[in-house]
Amino acid sequence: MAASTFEHRVTTADTAAVLGSGDLPVLATPRLINWFERATFATAQTVVEAPQTTVGTVVRIEHLKASTVGAVITVSCSTPISDGRRLIFHVRALDEDGAEIAVGEMHRRVVDSDRFMARFTEATPRPAD
Ligand SMILES: CC(C)(COP(=O)(O)OP(=O)(O)OC[C@H]1O[C@@H](n2cnc3c(N)ncnc32)[C@H](O)[C@@H]1OP(=O)(O)O)[C@@H](O)C(=O)NCCC(=O)NCCS
């Protein structure tokens, strides 16, 4: 069962040729992953409460079918399976013909926002490269 579903129309800016993940004018895998991340983050926000948030930790995606500029892609993610700190989502993308263009699994970790960021502000600054 899908918990969140979003539609995206592929633009030139979404292509592998523009994003540098390939040289063809087709939907780039990293853009597809970004769309999945946005869907899982949005869904995760409905199950955690401030000051908690979630960060993406695992991406397992199979990109099965190419999509050209103008294609409308429906991205969906399941309600998460949770073991308390970890949320596991099944994700899926279909094109306008209903063909499955990608499937996979993504994990997010529930973290306390302040504690998560504190280790960076408290760390000794690294010398400039
Ligand atoms: C999520 C993540 C912290 C889990 O790593 P981990 O090795 O299981 O974490 P650990 O339990 O060893 O803790 C390491 C540090 O992470 C932070 N951390 C761990 N769990 C945390 C939580 N629930 N809340 C806030 N910070 C947490 C703490 O700084 C912790 O150090 P501390 O124990 O001294 O406070 C780590 O995998 C990570 O940061 N991944 C990158 C996620 C990311 O940046 N995604 C992109 C942005 S969405």
PDBQT file of the ligand as one rigid body, heavy atoms in Angstrom, charges set to zero:
ROOT
HETATM    1  C1  LIG A 201      22.448   7.876  11.078  1.00  0.00    +0.000 C 
HETATM    2  C2  LIG A 201      23.848   7.651  11.622  1.00  0.00    +0.000 C 
HETATM    3  C3  LIG A 201      24.190   8.676  12.674  1.00  0.00    +0.000 C 
HETATM    4  C4  LIG A 201      23.845   6.285  12.316  1.00  0.00    +0.000 C 
HETATM    5  O1  LIG A 201      25.172   5.918  12.506  1.00  0.00    +0.000 OA
HETATM    6  P1  LIG A 201      25.571   4.916  13.682  1.00  0.00    +0.000 P 
HETATM    7  O2  LIG A 201      26.979   4.526  13.436  1.00  0.00    +0.000 OA
HETATM    8  O3  LIG A 201      24.572   3.835  13.795  1.00  0.00    +0.000 OA
HETATM    9  O4  LIG A 201      25.475   5.855  14.915  1.00  0.00    +0.000 OA
HETATM   10  P2  LIG A 201      26.130   5.661  16.304  1.00  0.00    +0.000 P 
HETATM   11  O5  LIG A 201      25.106   5.052  17.202  1.00  0.00    +0.000 OA
HETATM   12  O6  LIG A 201      27.457   4.940  16.197  1.00  0.00    +0.000 OA
HETATM   13  O7  LIG A 201      26.391   7.186  16.711  1.00  0.00    +0.000 OA
HETATM   14  C5  LIG A 201      27.361   7.967  16.051  1.00  0.00    +0.000 C 
HETATM   15  C6  LIG A 201      26.970   9.410  16.226  1.00  0.00    +0.000 C 
HETATM   16  O8  LIG A 201      25.845   9.673  15.393  1.00  0.00    +0.000 OA
HETATM   17  C7  LIG A 201      24.984  10.577  16.062  1.00  0.00    +0.000 C 
HETATM   18  N1  LIG A 201      23.733   9.883  16.388  1.00  0.00    +0.000 N 
HETATM   19  C8  LIG A 201      23.498   8.552  16.502  1.00  0.00    +0.000 A 
HETATM   20  N2  LIG A 201      22.223   8.328  16.801  1.00  0.00    +0.000 NA
HETATM   21  C9  LIG A 201      21.652   9.527  16.899  1.00  0.00    +0.000 A 
HETATM   22  C10 LIG A 201      20.347   9.969  17.202  1.00  0.00    +0.000 A 
HETATM   23  N3  LIG A 201      19.346   9.109  17.467  1.00  0.00    +0.000 N 
HETATM   24  N4  LIG A 201      20.105  11.296  17.216  1.00  0.00    +0.000 NA
HETATM   25  C11 LIG A 201      21.094  12.172  16.938  1.00  0.00    +0.000 A 
HETATM   26  N5  LIG A 201      22.348  11.834  16.651  1.00  0.00    +0.000 NA
HETATM   27  C12 LIG A 201      22.613  10.522  16.634  1.00  0.00    +0.000 A 
HETATM   28  C13 LIG A 201      25.666  10.976  17.335  1.00  0.00    +0.000 C 
HETATM   29  O9  LIG A 201      26.490  12.099  17.106  1.00  0.00    +0.000 OA
HETATM   30  C14 LIG A 201      26.519   9.788  17.630  1.00  0.00    +0.000 C 
HETATM   31  O10 LIG A 201      27.593  10.076  18.463  1.00  0.00    +0.000 OA
HETATM   32  P3  LIG A 201      27.378   9.973  20.058  1.00  0.00    +0.000 P 
HETATM   33  O11 LIG A 201      26.859   8.599  20.342  1.00  0.00    +0.000 OA
HETATM   34  O12 LIG A 201      28.734  10.246  20.600  1.00  0.00    +0.000 OA
HETATM   35  O13 LIG A 201      26.386  11.035  20.420  1.00  0.00    +0.000 OA
HETATM   36  C15 LIG A 201      24.921   7.661  10.492  1.00  0.00    +0.000 C 
HETATM   37  O14 LIG A 201      24.770   6.497   9.714  1.00  0.00    +0.000 OA
HETATM   38  C16 LIG A 201      24.843   8.898   9.632  1.00  0.00    +0.000 C 
HETATM   39  O15 LIG A 201      25.028  10.023  10.089  1.00  0.00    +0.000 OA
HETATM   40  N6  LIG A 201      24.626   8.683   8.306  1.00  0.00    +0.000 N 
HETATM   41  C17 LIG A 201      24.547   9.785   7.351  1.00  0.00    +0.000 C 
HETATM   42  C18 LIG A 201      23.078  10.266   7.210  1.00  0.00    +0.000 C 
HETATM   43  C19 LIG A 201      23.006  11.508   6.344  1.00  0.00    +0.000 C 
HETATM   44  O16 LIG A 201      23.746  12.439   6.548  1.00  0.00    +0.000 OA
HETATM   45  N7  LIG A 201      22.102  11.469   5.347  1.00  0.00    +0.000 N 
HETATM   46  C20 LIG A 201      21.951  12.579   4.436  1.00  0.00    +0.000 C 
HETATM   47  C21 LIG A 201      21.045  13.686   4.972  1.00  0.00    +0.000 C 
HETATM   48  S1  LIG A 201      19.337  13.214   4.969  1.00  0.00    +0.000 SA
ENDROOT
TORSDOF 0
